[in-house]
Amino acid sequence: MESLVKFVQDEFVTRKDLPEFAAGDTITVFYEIKEGNKTRTQFFRGVVIQRRGSGSSETFTIRKMSGSIGVERIFPVNLPALQKIEVNKRGKVRRARIYYFRGLTGKKARITERMR
């Protein structure tokens, strides 16, 4: 049964070409918002906390600071409203899920940039 579900997801769900990014990277996600009969593009820029799942059910979590309040948003990889993703900075972290980043403030919350 699981293989049938995986087959259907692979065949019928459209895949978007997204850039390579991982936990610790700073990215900007551009997505479409519908308000009434108007649509506009909004962006969300922050640090990737995690990537989770595989295939069509894959999601990623982004955290940004809005003033002194941390805001996290979970995006599905194949969200129809997702327009594009830009990788602004590649971060050097040792973990795939950086939940410890939630407790850091100020200069401790900086992530060093990874050299290519």
VEXGUGU-281631 format. One record per residue: x, y, z of N, C-alpha, C, O in turn; residue in one letter; residue number from 0. Coordinates in nm, 2 decimals, always signed. Layout:
BEGIN
REC/X/Y/Z/X/Y/Z/X/Y/Z/X/Y/Z/a/NUM;
...
***
This chain:
BEGIN
REC/+0.08/-0.12/+0.00/+0.00/+0.00/+0.00/+0.09/+0.13/+0.00/+0.06/+0.22/-0.07/m/0;
REC/+0.20/+0.12/+0.08/+0.28/+0.24/+0.08/+0.35/+0.27/-0.05/+0.37/+0.38/-0.09/e/1;
REC/+0.39/+0.16/-0.12/+0.45/+0.18/-0.25/+0.35/+0.23/-0.35/+0.40/+0.31/-0.44/s/2;
REC/+0.23/+0.20/-0.34/+0.13/+0.25/-0.43/+0.11/+0.40/-0.41/+0.10/+0.48/-0.50/l/3;
REC/+0.10/+0.45/-0.28/+0.09/+0.59/-0.25/+0.22/+0.66/-0.30/+0.20/+0.77/-0.35/v/4;
REC/+0.33/+0.61/-0.28/+0.46/+0.67/-0.32/+0.46/+0.68/-0.48/+0.50/+0.78/-0.53/k/5;
REC/+0.41/+0.58/-0.54/+0.41/+0.58/-0.69/+0.31/+0.69/-0.74/+0.35/+0.76/-0.83/f/6;
REC/+0.20/+0.70/-0.68/+0.10/+0.81/-0.72/+0.16/+0.95/-0.70/+0.14/+1.04/-0.78/v/7;
REC/+0.22/+0.96/-0.58/+0.28/+1.09/-0.55/+0.39/+1.13/-0.65/+0.40/+1.24/-0.69/q/8;
REC/+0.48/+1.03/-0.68/+0.58/+1.06/-0.78/+0.53/+1.09/-0.92/+0.59/+1.17/-0.99/d/9;
REC/+0.43/+1.02/-0.96/+0.38/+1.04/-1.09/+0.29/+1.17/-1.11/+0.31/+1.24/-1.22/e/10;
REC/+0.21/+1.20/-1.02/+0.11/+1.30/-1.04/+0.13/+1.44/-0.98/+0.07/+1.54/-1.01/f/11;
REC/+0.22/+1.44/-0.88/+0.25/+1.57/-0.81/+0.36/+1.64/-0.89/+0.47/+1.58/-0.92/v/12;
REC/+0.34/+1.76/-0.93/+0.44/+1.84/-1.01/+0.56/+1.87/-0.92/+0.54/+1.92/-0.81/t/13;
REC/+0.68/+1.85/-0.96/+0.80/+1.88/-0.89/+0.85/+2.02/-0.93/+0.85/+2.05/-1.05/r/14;
REC/+0.89/+2.10/-0.83/+0.95/+2.23/-0.86/+1.10/+2.22/-0.86/+1.15/+2.15/-0.77/k/15;
REC/+1.16/+2.29/-0.94/+1.31/+2.29/-0.94/+1.35/+2.40/-0.83/+1.35/+2.52/-0.86/d/16;
REC/+1.39/+2.35/-0.72/+1.44/+2.44/-0.61/+1.59/+2.43/-0.59/+1.64/+2.32/-0.62/l/17;
REC/+1.65/+2.54/-0.55/+1.79/+2.53/-0.52/+1.83/+2.44/-0.40/+1.74/+2.41/-0.32/p/18;
REC/+1.95/+2.39/-0.40/+1.99/+2.31/-0.28/+2.01/+2.40/-0.16/+2.08/+2.51/-0.17/e/19;
REC/+1.94/+2.36/-0.05/+1.96/+2.44/+0.07/+1.95/+2.34/+0.19/+1.88/+2.23/+0.17/f/20;
REC/+2.01/+2.37/+0.30/+2.00/+2.28/+0.42/+1.99/+2.37/+0.54/+1.97/+2.49/+0.53/a/21;
REC/+1.99/+2.30/+0.66/+1.97/+2.37/+0.78/+2.09/+2.46/+0.80/+2.21/+2.43/+0.77/a/22;
REC/+2.06/+2.58/+0.85/+2.17/+2.69/+0.87/+2.18/+2.79/+0.76/+2.24/+2.89/+0.78/g/23;
REC/+2.12/+2.76/+0.64/+2.12/+2.85/+0.53/+2.02/+2.96/+0.55/+1.91/+2.94/+0.61/d/24;
REC/+2.06/+3.08/+0.51/+1.96/+3.19/+0.51/+1.90/+3.20/+0.37/+1.97/+3.21/+0.27/t/25;
REC/+1.77/+3.19/+0.36/+1.70/+3.18/+0.23/+1.58/+3.28/+0.23/+1.54/+3.33/+0.34/i/26;
REC/+1.54/+3.32/+0.11/+1.43/+3.41/+0.09/+1.32/+3.33/+0.01/+1.35/+3.28/-0.10/t/27;
REC/+1.20/+3.31/+0.07/+1.10/+3.24/+0.00/+1.00/+3.34/-0.05/+0.94/+3.42/+0.03/v/28;
REC/+0.97/+3.34/-0.18/+0.87/+3.42/-0.24/+0.74/+3.34/-0.26/+0.75/+3.23/-0.33/f/29;
REC/+0.63/+3.38/-0.21/+0.51/+3.31/-0.22/+0.39/+3.40/-0.25/+0.40/+3.52/-0.22/y/30;
REC/+0.29/+3.35/-0.31/+0.17/+3.43/-0.35/+0.06/+3.43/-0.25/+0.03/+3.32/-0.19/e/31;
REC/+0.01/+3.54/-0.22/-0.10/+3.56/-0.13/-0.22/+3.61/-0.20/-0.21/+3.70/-0.28/i/32;
REC/-0.34/+3.54/-0.18/-0.46/+3.59/-0.24/-0.55/+3.66/-0.14/-0.58/+3.60/-0.03/k/33;
REC/-0.58/+3.78/-0.17/-0.67/+3.86/-0.08/-0.79/+3.91/-0.16/-0.78/+4.00/-0.25/e/34;
REC/-0.90/+3.84/-0.14/-1.02/+3.87/-0.22/-0.99/+3.82/-0.37/-0.97/+3.70/-0.39/g/35;
REC/-1.00/+3.91/-0.46/-0.97/+3.87/-0.60/-0.84/+3.92/-0.65/-0.80/+3.91/-0.76/n/36;
REC/-0.76/+3.98/-0.56/-0.62/+4.02/-0.59/-0.52/+3.92/-0.54/-0.54/+3.86/-0.44/k/37;
REC/-0.41/+3.92/-0.61/-0.30/+3.83/-0.57/-0.17/+3.92/-0.56/-0.15/+4.01/-0.64/t/38;
REC/-0.09/+3.89/-0.46/+0.04/+3.97/-0.45/+0.14/+3.87/-0.40/+0.12/+3.77/-0.34/r/39;
REC/+0.27/+3.91/-0.42/+0.38/+3.83/-0.38/+0.44/+3.88/-0.25/+0.47/+4.00/-0.24/t/40;
REC/+0.46/+3.79/-0.16/+0.52/+3.83/-0.03/+0.64/+3.74/-0.01/+0.65/+3.63/-0.06/q/41;
REC/+0.74/+3.79/+0.06/+0.86/+3.71/+0.08/+0.88/+3.69/+0.23/+0.83/+3.77/+0.31/f/42;
REC/+0.95/+3.59/+0.27/+0.98/+3.55/+0.40/+1.13/+3.51/+0.40/+1.17/+3.41/+0.34/f/43;
REC/+1.21/+3.59/+0.47/+1.35/+3.57/+0.48/+1.40/+3.53/+0.61/+1.36/+3.59/+0.71/r/44;
REC/+1.47/+3.41/+0.62/+1.51/+3.37/+0.75/+1.61/+3.25/+0.74/+1.65/+3.22/+0.63/g/45;
REC/+1.64/+3.19/+0.85/+1.73/+3.08/+0.86/+1.65/+2.95/+0.86/+1.55/+2.93/+0.93/v/46;
REC/+1.70/+2.85/+0.78/+1.64/+2.72/+0.77/+1.67/+2.64/+0.90/+1.78/+2.62/+0.94/v/47;
REC/+1.56/+2.61/+0.98/+1.58/+2.53/+1.10/+1.59/+2.38/+1.07/+1.67/+2.31/+1.13/i/48;
REC/+1.50/+2.33/+0.97/+1.50/+2.19/+0.94/+1.44/+2.17/+0.80/+1.37/+2.25/+0.75/q/49;
REC/+1.47/+2.05/+0.74/+1.40/+2.00/+0.63/+1.35/+1.86/+0.68/+1.42/+1.79/+0.74/r/50;
REC/+1.23/+1.83/+0.65/+1.16/+1.71/+0.70/+1.08/+1.64/+0.59/+1.02/+1.71/+0.51/r/51;
REC/+1.08/+1.51/+0.60/+1.00/+1.44/+0.50/+1.07/+1.41/+0.37/+1.19/+1.44/+0.36/g/52;
REC/+1.00/+1.34/+0.28/+1.06/+1.31/+0.15/+0.95/+1.31/+0.05/+0.83/+1.29/+0.08/s/53;
REC/+0.99/+1.33/-0.08/+0.89/+1.32/-0.19/+0.80/+1.44/-0.18/+0.84/+1.56/-0.16/g/54;
REC/+0.67/+1.42/-0.21/+0.58/+1.53/-0.21/+0.53/+1.58/-0.08/+0.48/+1.69/-0.07/s/55;
REC/+0.57/+1.51/+0.03/+0.53/+1.56/+0.16/+0.64/+1.62/+0.23/+0.64/+1.64/+0.36/s/56;
REC/+0.75/+1.66/+0.16/+0.86/+1.73/+0.23/+0.83/+1.87/+0.26/+0.76/+1.94/+0.19/e/57;
REC/+0.88/+1.91/+0.38/+0.86/+2.05/+0.43/+0.99/+2.10/+0.48/+1.08/+2.03/+0.51/t/58;
REC/+0.99/+2.24/+0.49/+1.11/+2.30/+0.56/+1.06/+2.41/+0.64/+0.96/+2.48/+0.61/f/59;
REC/+1.13/+2.44/+0.75/+1.09/+2.54/+0.85/+1.19/+2.65/+0.85/+1.31/+2.63/+0.85/t/60;
REC/+1.14/+2.77/+0.85/+1.23/+2.89/+0.84/+1.20/+2.98/+0.97/+1.08/+2.99/+1.01/i/61;
REC/+1.30/+3.03/+1.03/+1.28/+3.12/+1.14/+1.35/+3.25/+1.11/+1.46/+3.26/+1.06/r/62;
REC/+1.27/+3.36/+1.15/+1.32/+3.49/+1.14/+1.29/+3.57/+1.26/+1.20/+3.53/+1.34/k/63;
REC/+1.36/+3.68/+1.29/+1.33/+3.76/+1.40/+1.25/+3.88/+1.35/+1.30/+3.95/+1.26/m/64;
REC/+1.14/+3.91/+1.41/+1.06/+4.02/+1.37/+1.06/+4.11/+1.50/+0.98/+4.09/+1.59/s/65;
REC/+1.15/+4.21/+1.50/+1.17/+4.29/+1.62/+1.24/+4.20/+1.72/+1.36/+4.16/+1.69/g/66;
REC/+1.18/+4.18/+1.83/+1.25/+4.09/+1.93/+1.17/+3.96/+1.94/+1.20/+3.88/+2.04/s/67;
REC/+1.08/+3.93/+1.85/+1.00/+3.81/+1.86/+1.04/+3.72/+1.74/+1.05/+3.77/+1.63/i/68;
REC/+1.06/+3.59/+1.77/+1.10/+3.50/+1.67/+0.97/+3.45/+1.60/+0.87/+3.41/+1.67/g/69;
REC/+0.97/+3.44/+1.47/+0.86/+3.39/+1.39/+0.91/+3.27/+1.31/+1.01/+3.28/+1.23/v/70;
REC/+0.84/+3.16/+1.32/+0.87/+3.04/+1.24/+0.76/+3.01/+1.14/+0.64/+3.03/+1.17/e/71;
REC/+0.79/+2.97/+1.02/+0.69/+2.93/+0.93/+0.73/+2.80/+0.86/+0.85/+2.78/+0.83/r/72;
REC/+0.64/+2.71/+0.84/+0.66/+2.58/+0.78/+0.61/+2.59/+0.64/+0.49/+2.62/+0.62/i/73;
REC/+0.69/+2.56/+0.54/+0.65/+2.56/+0.40/+0.66/+2.42/+0.34/+0.76/+2.35/+0.36/f/74;
REC/+0.55/+2.37/+0.28/+0.57/+2.25/+0.20/+0.65/+2.27/+0.07/+0.64/+2.38/+0.01/p/75;
REC/+0.73/+2.18/+0.03/+0.82/+2.20/-0.08/+0.74/+2.22/-0.21/+0.78/+2.30/-0.30/v/76;
REC/+0.63/+2.15/-0.23/+0.55/+2.17/-0.35/+0.42/+2.24/-0.33/+0.32/+2.21/-0.38/n/77;
REC/+0.43/+2.35/-0.25/+0.32/+2.44/-0.23/+0.29/+2.51/-0.36/+0.38/+2.57/-0.42/l/78;
REC/+0.16/+2.51/-0.41/+0.13/+2.58/-0.54/+0.16/+2.73/-0.54/+0.19/+2.79/-0.64/p/79;
REC/+0.15/+2.79/-0.42/+0.17/+2.94/-0.41/+0.32/+2.97/-0.40/+0.35/+3.09/-0.41/a/80;
REC/+0.40/+2.88/-0.39/+0.55/+2.90/-0.38/+0.60/+2.94/-0.52/+0.59/+2.86/-0.61/l/81;
REC/+0.66/+3.06/-0.53/+0.71/+3.11/-0.66/+0.85/+3.07/-0.68/+0.89/+3.01/-0.78/q/82;
REC/+0.94/+3.12/-0.58/+1.08/+3.09/-0.60/+1.15/+3.09/-0.46/+1.09/+3.15/-0.37/k/83;
REC/+1.27/+3.03/-0.45/+1.35/+3.04/-0.33/+1.49/+3.09/-0.37/+1.55/+3.04/-0.47/i/84;
REC/+1.54/+3.18/-0.30/+1.67/+3.23/-0.32/+1.76/+3.20/-0.20/+1.72/+3.22/-0.08/e/85;
REC/+1.88/+3.14/-0.22/+1.97/+3.12/-0.11/+2.06/+3.24/-0.10/+2.14/+3.27/-0.19/v/86;
REC/+2.04/+3.31/+0.02/+2.12/+3.43/+0.04/+2.26/+3.40/+0.10/+2.36/+3.46/+0.06/n/87;
REC/+2.26/+3.30/+0.19/+2.39/+3.27/+0.26/+2.39/+3.13/+0.30/+2.29/+3.07/+0.34/k/88;
REC/+2.50/+3.06/+0.28/+2.52/+2.92/+0.32/+2.58/+2.92/+0.46/+2.69/+2.97/+0.49/r/89;
REC/+2.51/+2.86/+0.56/+2.56/+2.85/+0.69/+2.63/+2.73/+0.73/+2.60/+2.62/+0.67/g/90;
REC/+2.72/+2.74/+0.82/+2.80/+2.62/+0.86/+2.75/+2.57/+1.00/+2.77/+2.64/+1.10/k/91;
REC/+2.67/+2.46/+1.00/+2.62/+2.40/+1.12/+2.65/+2.25/+1.11/+2.68/+2.20/+1.01/v/92;
REC/+2.65/+2.19/+1.23/+2.69/+2.05/+1.24/+2.57/+1.96/+1.25/+2.58/+1.84/+1.25/r/93;
REC/+2.45/+2.01/+1.25/+2.33/+1.93/+1.27/+2.23/+1.95/+1.16/+2.23/+2.06/+1.09/r/94;
REC/+2.14/+1.86/+1.14/+2.04/+1.87/+1.03/+1.92/+1.95/+1.08/+1.85/+2.01/+1.00/a/95;
REC/+1.90/+1.95/+1.21/+1.79/+2.02/+1.27/+1.84/+2.11/+1.38/+1.88/+2.05/+1.49/r/96;
REC/+1.84/+2.24/+1.37/+1.90/+2.32/+1.46/+1.80/+2.39/+1.56/+1.78/+2.51/+1.56/i/97;
REC/+1.73/+2.30/+1.63/+1.63/+2.35/+1.73/+1.70/+2.44/+1.84/+1.63/+2.52/+1.90/y/98;
REC/+1.82/+2.42/+1.87/+1.89/+2.50/+1.97/+1.90/+2.64/+1.93/+1.92/+2.73/+2.02/y/99;
REC/+1.88/+2.67/+1.80/+1.88/+2.81/+1.75/+1.77/+2.90/+1.81/+1.78/+3.02/+1.82/f/100;
REC/+1.66/+2.83/+1.85/+1.55/+2.90/+1.91/+1.58/+2.97/+2.04/+1.53/+3.08/+2.07/r/101;
REC/+1.67/+2.91/+2.12/+1.71/+2.97/+2.25/+1.82/+3.07/+2.24/+1.85/+3.13/+2.35/g/102;
REC/+1.88/+3.10/+2.13/+1.99/+3.19/+2.12/+1.94/+3.33/+2.08/+1.85/+3.34/+2.00/l/103;
REC/+2.00/+3.43/+2.14/+1.97/+3.57/+2.11/+2.10/+3.65/+2.09/+2.20/+3.61/+2.14/t/104;
REC/+2.09/+3.76/+2.03/+2.20/+3.85/+2.01/+2.31/+3.79/+1.92/+2.29/+3.73/+1.82/g/105;
REC/+2.44/+3.81/+1.97/+2.55/+3.77/+1.89/+2.57/+3.61/+1.89/+2.63/+3.56/+1.80/k/106;
REC/+2.51/+3.55/+1.99/+2.51/+3.40/+1.99/+2.43/+3.34/+1.88/+2.45/+3.22/+1.84/k/107;
REC/+2.34/+3.41/+1.83/+2.25/+3.36/+1.72/+2.30/+3.37/+1.58/+2.24/+3.35/+1.49/a/108;
REC/+2.43/+3.41/+1.57/+2.49/+3.42/+1.44/+2.54/+3.29/+1.39/+2.58/+3.20/+1.47/r/109;
REC/+2.53/+3.26/+1.27/+2.58/+3.14/+1.21/+2.69/+3.18/+1.11/+2.67/+3.26/+1.02/i/110;
REC/+2.81/+3.11/+1.12/+2.92/+3.15/+1.04/+2.89/+3.10/+0.89/+2.82/+3.00/+0.87/t/111;
REC/+2.94/+3.17/+0.80/+2.92/+3.14/+0.66/+3.01/+3.03/+0.61/+3.13/+3.03/+0.65/e/112;
REC/+2.96/+2.93/+0.54/+3.03/+2.82/+0.49/+3.11/+2.86/+0.36/+3.05/+2.92/+0.27/r/113;
REC/+3.23/+2.83/+0.36/+3.31/+2.85/+0.24/+3.29/+2.74/+0.14/+3.27/+2.62/+0.17/m/114;
REC/+3.28/+2.78/+0.01/+3.24/+2.68/-0.09/+3.36/+2.60/-0.14/+3.34/+2.51/-0.23/r/115;
***
